[in-house]
Amino acid sequence: MFAPKRILVPTDFTEDSDRALREAVDIARSLNAKIFLLHVDESVPIVGGDHVVSEQTIRAVEKEDERVSKAKMFEEIRKVAMEADVEIEVEERHGPTRDEILNYGKEKGVDLIVIEPHPRKGLKSLLAGITDQLIKAATCPLLVLPRTH
């Protein structure tokens, strides 16, 4: 029987991500597994014309972004999994989303990734390819939740 012990849940702080976390919590609770909640910020600092942003400024912005993201992840945990009695580790990464998810998963030795499919409409459709890319590149099983809307 497949019994994952280290479960990765990428989050973008949407209700769909909350649903993926709830599913991972149910699995983790039943199998005494640990959850790794990961947010990836793929934003790139804007540099234009004669204005160059210093590396120090970029680091300060990344540090503030990490603080805000971690606060959002702890709020997500409070909403979804506070009573679950499941160990959850949070992490914020910067870079290409697919690569950061895969690299973090390898670093942590995860044996399951639980992810929601992104909607195929509007700006969010730009992210839809991430799930497809993970399906092709992941070295561990993925649980892709069915669409709800």
C-alpha positions as MATLAB code, in Angstrom:
seq = 'MFAPKRILVPTDFTEDSDRALREAVDIARSLNAKIFLLHVDESVPIVGGDHVVSEQTIRAVEKEDERVSKAKMFEEIRKVAMEADVEIEVEERHGPTRDEILNYGKEKGVDLIVIEPHPRKGLKSLLAGITDQLIKAATCPLLVLPRTH';
ca = [
       0.000    0.000    0.000;
       1.227    3.476   -0.872;
       1.683    5.371    2.397;
       3.403    8.742    1.927;
       5.179   10.215    4.935;
       6.311   13.561    3.468;
       3.651   15.496    1.530;
       4.289   18.701   -0.415;
       1.456   21.175   -0.980;
       2.278   24.154   -3.215;
       0.029   27.115   -2.408;
      -0.991   30.336   -4.115;
      -3.342   31.273   -1.236;
      -6.518   30.568   -3.222;
      -9.510   28.539   -2.069;
      -8.324   25.782   -4.399;
      -4.991   25.733   -2.542;
      -6.904   25.536    0.737;
      -8.736   22.522   -0.698;
      -5.417   20.866   -1.594;
      -4.140   21.518    1.926;
      -7.321   20.031    3.440;
      -6.857   16.899    1.318;
      -3.186   16.647    2.324;
      -4.126   17.075    5.995;
      -6.630   14.212    5.737;
      -3.947   11.983    4.195;
      -1.279   13.092    6.679;
      -3.556   12.538    9.672;
      -4.421    9.011    8.599;
      -0.810    8.064    7.781;
       1.040   10.077   10.445;
       2.787   12.079    7.714;
       4.379   15.529    7.631;
       3.217   18.326    5.308;
       5.457   20.848    3.588;
       3.480   23.939    2.554;
       5.342   25.891   -0.151;
       4.683   29.231   -1.799;
       6.781   30.221   -4.815;
       7.115   33.866   -5.824;
       8.082   34.042   -9.469;
       8.080   37.843   -9.672;
      11.104   39.523  -11.209;
      12.313   42.974  -10.098;
      11.617   45.609  -12.718;
      14.585   47.542  -14.064;
      14.099   50.178  -16.696;
      15.792   53.142  -18.280;
      18.350   54.817  -16.059;
      16.899   53.312  -12.901;
      18.666   50.286  -11.501;
      17.474   48.617   -8.335;
      20.283   47.750   -5.958;
      20.821   44.183   -4.821;
      20.244   45.379   -1.249;
      16.819   46.740   -2.217;
      15.933   43.523   -4.021;
      16.924   41.474   -0.944;
      14.851   43.752    1.309;
      11.811   43.338   -0.953;
      12.297   39.550   -1.043;
      12.598   39.444    2.755;
       9.388   41.450    3.184;
       7.637   39.281    0.599;
       8.759   36.182    2.506;
       7.409   37.621    5.772;
       4.032   38.384    4.154;
       3.866   34.980    2.428;
       4.662   33.102    5.620;
       1.981   35.080    7.447;
      -0.489   34.086    4.721;
       0.579   30.433    4.982;
       0.103   30.439    8.757;
      -3.344   32.000    8.207;
      -4.083   29.234    5.676;
      -3.020   26.640    8.245;
      -5.162   28.329   10.909;
      -8.195   28.258    8.588;
      -7.718   24.753    7.239;
      -5.646   22.647    9.581;
      -5.408   24.138   13.068;
      -7.142   21.243   14.775;
      -5.561   18.563   12.600;
      -2.655   17.579   14.867;
      -0.410   17.273   11.787;
       3.119   18.662   11.535;
       3.297   21.380    8.849;
       6.481   23.150    7.745;
       6.192   26.344    5.675;
       8.605   27.720    3.095;
       8.761   30.640    0.659;
      10.921   30.375   -2.455;
      11.756   32.747   -5.311;
      12.228   31.573   -8.870;
      10.494   29.591  -11.597;
       7.500   27.885   -9.955;
       7.916   24.418  -11.444;
      11.647   24.283  -10.730;
      11.266   25.526   -7.167;
       8.513   23.001   -6.411;
      10.594   20.146   -7.811;
      13.831   21.282   -6.111;
      12.147   21.776   -2.737;
      10.456   18.390   -3.045;
      13.797   16.701   -3.675;
      15.478   18.601   -0.818;
      12.773   17.499    1.618;
      12.470   13.963    0.271;
       8.733   14.266   -0.354;
       6.933   11.197   -1.572;
       3.652   12.870   -2.610;
       2.693   16.252   -4.058;
      -0.925   17.354   -3.607;
      -1.923   20.126   -5.983;
      -5.065   21.684   -7.352;
      -5.520   22.303  -11.071;
      -5.539   26.003  -11.865;
      -8.574   27.466  -13.642;
      -8.309   27.715  -17.417;
      -9.914   31.175  -17.623;
      -8.467   34.664  -17.289;
      -5.017   35.488  -15.976;
      -4.921   32.334  -13.863;
      -4.767   30.315  -17.088;
      -1.116   31.350  -17.332;
      -0.478   29.135  -14.300;
      -2.417   26.164  -15.648;
       0.688   24.800  -17.321;
       2.465   24.346  -13.973;
       0.337   21.337  -13.044;
       0.952   19.793  -16.462;
       4.700   20.452  -16.148;
       4.779   18.851  -12.703;
       2.976   15.770  -13.988;
       5.696   15.349  -16.620;
       8.716   16.171  -14.433;
       7.962   15.028  -10.874;
       9.880   12.040   -9.542;
       7.217   11.231   -6.952;
       3.450   10.672   -7.275;
       1.134   13.664   -7.687;
      -2.423   13.864   -6.458;
      -4.140   16.386   -8.730;
      -7.527   17.250   -7.297;
     -10.508   17.348   -9.671;
     -11.847   20.725  -10.727;
     -14.740   22.071   -8.690;
     -15.787   24.872  -11.035;
];
